[in-house]
Amino acid sequence: MNLKDLTKKAVSTLFLSMLFSIAFAQTTATGVVKDKSGEPMIGVNVLVKGTTNGTITDFDGNFSISGVPNNATLLVSYIGYLSKEVKAGKNLTIVLEEDNKTLDEVVVIGYGTVKRRDLTGSVASVTGEKLAANPVTNVAQALQGILPGVSVTSQDGRPGAGMSIRIRGGGSITQSNNPLFIVDGVQVSGIDDIPADNIESIDVLKDAASTAIYGARGANGVILVTTKGGKEGKATVKYNMYYQIKETPETLDVMDAYDFVLWNWSYATAYGDSYGDGVARYYGLGSKYGNHLNEYSGVKSHNYINDVMKTAGAWNHDVSLSGGTDKTKYYASVNYTDDKGTRIQSGYKRWNANLKLVQQINKDLNVDFDVRYSETEVEGRDFGIATSAYRYRPIDNPLGSNDATDLGMGSSNVSESLSPMDQIDSYQNVSNRQRLRAKTGITWKIIKGLTAKSELSLSRNWGEEQYWNDGKYAGSYSEAKLTKSDGYGVRWATTLNYEVQGLGEAHSLSFLAGNEVLSSKSNKSVMNGFGYPDGFTMSDAFGQINMTTPSLGKDNFSNTIGTPTHTNSWFGRGNYSYKGKYLLTATFRADGSSKFAPNHHWGYFPAAAVAWRISDENFMENAKDWLDNLKLRLSYGTSGSDNIDASLWKGTWVPSTVTVDGVSVPIYKPGDMQPNPDLKWETTVSRNLGVDFGFWNNRLHGSLDVYWNTTKDILMKIPVDASAGYAYQFQNVGQTSNKGFELALGADLIRTKDFNLNFGITYNFNQNNIDKLNDNAMADVHTGWGSSMRVPNYDYIIRKDNPVGLIQGFKSAGYYTVDDFNYADGVWTLKTGVPDIKSIVNYAGANNFKRPEGQTAFPGMMKFENLNDDNAVDDDDKTIIGKTMPKHTGGFNISGHYKNFDFGVNFTYQIGGDVYNANSMYAVMGNKDTSFGSNRLAFVKDCFKIYDVDAKGDLFVVTEPNALRALNVNAKHALPYSEYGIVSSEFVEDASYLRLNTLTLGWTLPKEWTKKVGVSNCRVYFTGSNLFCLSGYSGLDPDVNTATDGKTDGFPTPYYDYCSYPKARTYTFGINLAF
């Protein structure tokens, strides 16, 4: 063989060898994916492990992936099923099993995670997918009714409204009851700026065994938010969008034209004949002014609520990119929300951007980065104008003079230049806030079982609020107020986790030790200018904020440099498990806080919990066919609260002036608060007994917890002697408790390939109580309605042996009827045993009734119970007339899918509690001549009357008993002529309700349709929210809290309803796309 032939053969052999090698190196993996019943599964993800090469199964469950390396492993995954790894090959048959998530799902706890089967504390969890199913701008609202032990109350329906979240009631009185919010390990002030689309899960820590690891910050419970991150696999782009239509479901019922005009005429006449004559002239009433009263019959009054409230829309867009390999994982998202308010000139906008990156440096070292930015804008002010707009000019074209001056002080109620729309135009407010947070961490597996982790996070925030009043409505000069704020936060946390090795299969022991350093500071400056040139707009004023009128003497500037706060903490946790059946957790934390005096810097918070997995016992072997899980939990521990003002223990100084030799000299003097260096932590002791259960392959599962929390050393204001130069001092003088139980129950009613149906319910019972309270504590607070004419002035109080949120007032006994009096010689004398009413009322029209000297009461007046049996109702008879805190709350839901269709219905409910209907109380307040021309709520037409109209069309007073009795045969309420606003039990109403919170219908388009256009998943859906609310409440909505605290002292004033912004009913149309 010559050299040429030999060379050809060698080359050919080499070429064939290369082809052979390539053939062995890469192949095409094929197969089918089925469930346990043998049905093919559509849309299952099949991925070559460690790469981004993958596909999804078709309509018949088949898949094919080319370019698969030899000996590669396929990762097969589908939502609701256990992931599976199989060796790549041809014609594979892969069977996936349903994922029993109830026991093996990972729960986030303080500084770590744990499988639910190994959990010893009380923790409630919800997935981001479930939260996103309720399209709301504030994700806290989506928590309502779905987590046991968690109560969510909305302020009202205003854009950017605050949400009050309470975990097991909350223990403090004067300080914050808000839970601690932790987002990806970093403390934040709230979760209102996090889109639901970005959330992976929310875990709520409720007992001390869970919260003590957070020590001084955990007394009110902890809400842990885990946001989405990158996962191994090919790059996935998701786009979620919805458009929401918002409308006001109902408005307050008001008087029609006839009843309104007659009431105004009557009240003005009772106030004085000249006032009555002015009203008659304005509306053309009586024989003197045209006798037009009956012409108002059948005419609806103009309710200006319908002018200022409108149908509005909201847009939400969310785009995310995620993916990665076994070494690098990434996630990035951008979210934009534009939520128009249903009241004109109100709205909420939010931008969010988030980037997360996890990089494996080597097999023992990982680093991660997380950057989040949010920007919000809230437009609007004086939201009460929305609900109170009905009072304005109910008659567009009065049949009289139409001269507003005829109504005297009531002219502003009808002046065409002072409409609610003009008011809203006069008051403009725009508030902007930016937040930036960056976090980086490193995780090092030092040796087998020993892992170190260190995280550093930095946060900055900026705020700017612009308030403009053009002066046309509120006064003779304009006002601009610019408020700027900024702050920072630093967190550095280091932990060591050690899983003890070599203990055998029966024992498991792990330890956590860590240190956390926190630092924060905030600053604020305010510039207030008055008297801008005519024609100045809001933009002009803030562009030239110094162009004021100094001679008014009202301009002011203030600047507050905050005191930095520092916390240094050491903490540890030990977990022990024997055979997975007997579980023990012990936790300890020591916190040193600069918010307390040096002798009380440090607080110490221990906790312990045990659990027994009864279902794993040998004696339960015969129950395995129907019992999947039965675990008993018991915990005890303490946690603290440092969410207080850092100045409470040290003196504060305020600016003042003194005159020296006739010259005013600026000085500083002590403020009203006397410092108290002996202040201690408010500490909560928590006791919890719980049981987790699951039956019939967890088709029925849930938990039941019984708890008793005691919060001691409550901070309260105590008056001090004026000679000390102070007014009060904060002292640790109170104790509260919350006792209750909570149930969470879930049932998978139907489980098949094409159809499943699930049911869930939560029930919470909580009884709050003030166990101890210093007799001298300043425990009363007042709201704003009725101004200084409200009786009693302090309408919310704190009292021992009662819950927080007590309403103080008078117990209604209806009204004084004709039969309560002896009538002789024109004199109305109270019958024996019928108590008089003294000092708390001042009625217009009283002069029409002759009474014995010293007697106040006459027919029609409000009547209250005489509680001290002194035969006279006065200020001493005020008492507790309402307990606002409900004992029973929760929710229930039904969800499921049929083939490509999904559906969900969520209800929330509340049983008990009272709502303070200040709107109705204001409606029966005479309010003197400033109320002339102002409409009233519709029920006022059913109030007691003392005036009627004669055949000539003139008004006359009725004082003869039989005529007065006949005139009021259908009267339901007292004569509404009291100049004082009386806090009456008549308008403290039951706050119970059942609300259809959300109704969702969705359709996922078939994969064989969407894959043709490069879309891996497409779902369209409709969600209706607040579709109905069953309630006996006469107001708009019993779930309301117009003022989060009182006008003084900051005590809670829950379920206070006065000029609240109505909640919207929404209809949402959305789409979820994945590429």
Stockholm file with secondary structure:
# STOCKHOLM 1.0

chainA/1-1075         MNLKDLTKKAVSTLFLSMLFSIAFAQTTATGVVKDKSGEPMIGVNVLVKGTTNGTITDFDGNFSISGVPNNATLLVSYIGYLSKEVKAGKNLTIVLEEDNKTLDEVVVIGYGTVKRRDLTGSVASVTGEKLAANPVTNVAQALQGILPGVSVTSQDGRPGAGMSIRIRGGGSITQSNNPLFIVDGVQVSGIDDIPADNIESIDVLKDAASTAIYGARGANGVILVTTKGGKEGKATVKYNMYYQIKETPETLDVMDAYDFVLWNWSYATAYGDSYGDGVARYYGLGSKYGNHLNEYSGVKSHNYINDVMKTAGAWNHDVSLSGGTDKTKYYASVNYTDDKGTRIQSGYKRWNANLKLVQQINKDLNVDFDVRYSETEVEGRDFGIATSAYRYRPIDNPLGSNDATDLGMGSSNVSESLSPMDQIDSYQNVSNRQRLRAKTGITWKIIKGLTAKSELSLSRNWGEEQYWNDGKYAGSYSEAKLTKSDGYGVRWATTLNYEVQGLGEAHSLSFLAGNEVLSSKSNKSVMNGFGYPDGFTMSDAFGQINMTTPSLGKDNFSNTIGTPTHTNSWFGRGNYSYKGKYLLTATFRADGSSKFAPNHHWGYFPAAAVAWRISDENFMENAKDWLDNLKLRLSYGTSGSDNIDASLWKGTWVPSTVTVDGVSVPIYKPGDMQPNPDLKWETTVSRNLGVDFGFWNNRLHGSLDVYWNTTKDILMKIPVDASAGYAYQFQNVGQTSNKGFELALGADLIRTKDFNLNFGITYNFNQNNIDKLNDNAMADVHTGWGSSMRVPNYDYIIRKDNPVGLIQGFKSAGYYTVDDFNYADGVWTLKTGVPDIKSIVNYAGANNFKRPEGQTAFPGMMKFENLNDDNAVDDDDKTIIGKTMPKHTGGFNISGHYKNFDFGVNFTYQIGGDVYNANSMYAVMGNKDTSFGSNRLAFVKDCFKIYDVDAKGDLFVVTEPNALRALNVNAKHALPYSEYGIVSSEFVEDASYLRLNTLTLGWTLPKEWTKKVGVSNCRVYFTGSNLFCLSGYSGLDPDVNTATDGKTDGFPTPYYDYCSYPKARTYTFGINLAF
#=GR chainA/1-1075 SS CCHHHHHHHHHHHHHHHHHHHHHHHEEEEEEEEECTTSCBCSSCEEEETTSSCEEECCTTSEEEEEEEETTCEEEEECTTBCCEEEECCSSEEEECCBCCHHHHSEEEETTEEEEGGGCCSCEEEEEHHHHHTSCCSSGGGGGTTTSTTEEEEECCSSTTCCEEEEETTCCCSSSCCCCEEEETTEEESCSTTSCGGGEEEEEEECSHHHHGGGGGGCTTCEEEEEECCCCSEEEEEEEEEEEEEEECCCCCCBCCHHHHHHHHHHHHHHHCHHHHHHHHHHHTCTTTTTCCGGGGTTCCCCCTHHHHBCCEEEEEEEEEEEEECSSEEEEEEEEEEEEECSBTTCEEEEEEEEEEEEEEEETTEEEEEEEEEEEEEEECCCTHHHHHGGGSCSCSSCSSCCCGGGGGGGGGGTCGGGCHHHHHHHEEEEEEEEEEEEEEEEEEEEETTEEEEEEEEEEEEEEEEEEEECSTTTCSSCEEEEEEEEEEEEEEEEEEEEECCSSCSSEEEEEEEEEEEEEEEEEEEEEEEECCCTTCCHHHHHHSTTCSCGGGCCCEEEEEECCCEEEEEEEEEEEEEETTTEEEEEEEEEEEETTSCGGGCEEEEEEEEEEEEGGGSGGGGGGTTTEEEEEEEEEEEEEEECCSCTTTTSCCEEEEEEEETTEEEEEEEECSEECCTTCCCEEEEEEEEEEEEEETTTTEEEEEEEEEEEEEEEEEEEECCGGGTCSEEEEEEEEEEEEEEEEEEEEEEEECSSEEEEEEEEEEEEEEEEEEECTTSCCEECCSTTGGGEESSCCEECCTTSCSCEEEEBCEEEECCGGGEEEETTEEEECTTCCEECSSCCBTTGGGSBCCTTCCCCTTSEEECCTTCSSEECGGGCEEEEECSCSEEEEEEEEEEETTEEEEEEEEEEESCEEEEHHHHHHTBCCGGGGTTCCCBGGGGGBCCCEEECTTSCEEECCSHHHHHHHTTTCCBCCSCBSSEECBGGGEEECCEEEEEEEEEEEECCHHHHGGGTCSEEEEEEEEEEEEEEECCSSSCSSCCSCSBCSSTTCBCTTEESSCCCCCEEEEEEEEEEC
#=GC SS_cons          CCHHHHHHHHHHHHHHHHHHHHHHHEEEEEEEEECTTSCBCSSCEEEETTSSCEEECCTTSEEEEEEEETTCEEEEECTTBCCEEEECCSSEEEECCBCCHHHHSEEEETTEEEEGGGCCSCEEEEEHHHHHTSCCSSGGGGGTTTSTTEEEEECCSSTTCCEEEEETTCCCSSSCCCCEEEETTEEESCSTTSCGGGEEEEEEECSHHHHGGGGGGCTTCEEEEEECCCCSEEEEEEEEEEEEEEECCCCCCBCCHHHHHHHHHHHHHHHCHHHHHHHHHHHTCTTTTTCCGGGGTTCCCCCTHHHHBCCEEEEEEEEEEEEECSSEEEEEEEEEEEEECSBTTCEEEEEEEEEEEEEEEETTEEEEEEEEEEEEEEECCCTHHHHHGGGSCSCSSCSSCCCGGGGGGGGGGTCGGGCHHHHHHHEEEEEEEEEEEEEEEEEEEEETTEEEEEEEEEEEEEEEEEEEECSTTTCSSCEEEEEEEEEEEEEEEEEEEEECCSSCSSEEEEEEEEEEEEEEEEEEEEEEEECCCTTCCHHHHHHSTTCSCGGGCCCEEEEEECCCEEEEEEEEEEEEEETTTEEEEEEEEEEEETTSCGGGCEEEEEEEEEEEEGGGSGGGGGGTTTEEEEEEEEEEEEEEECCSCTTTTSCCEEEEEEEETTEEEEEEEECSEECCTTCCCEEEEEEEEEEEEEETTTTEEEEEEEEEEEEEEEEEEEECCGGGTCSEEEEEEEEEEEEEEEEEEEEEEEECSSEEEEEEEEEEEEEEEEEEECTTSCCEECCSTTGGGEESSCCEECCTTSCSCEEEEBCEEEECCGGGEEEETTEEEECTTCCEECSSCCBTTGGGSBCCTTCCCCTTSEEECCTTCSSEECGGGCEEEEECSCSEEEEEEEEEEETTEEEEEEEEEEESCEEEEHHHHHHTBCCGGGGTTCCCBGGGGGBCCCEEECTTSCEEECCSHHHHHHHTTTCCBCCSCBSSEECBGGGEEECCEEEEEEEEEEEECCHHHHGGGTCSEEEEEEEEEEEEEEECCSSSCSSCCSCSBCSSTTCBCTTEESSCCCCCEEEEEEEEEEC
//
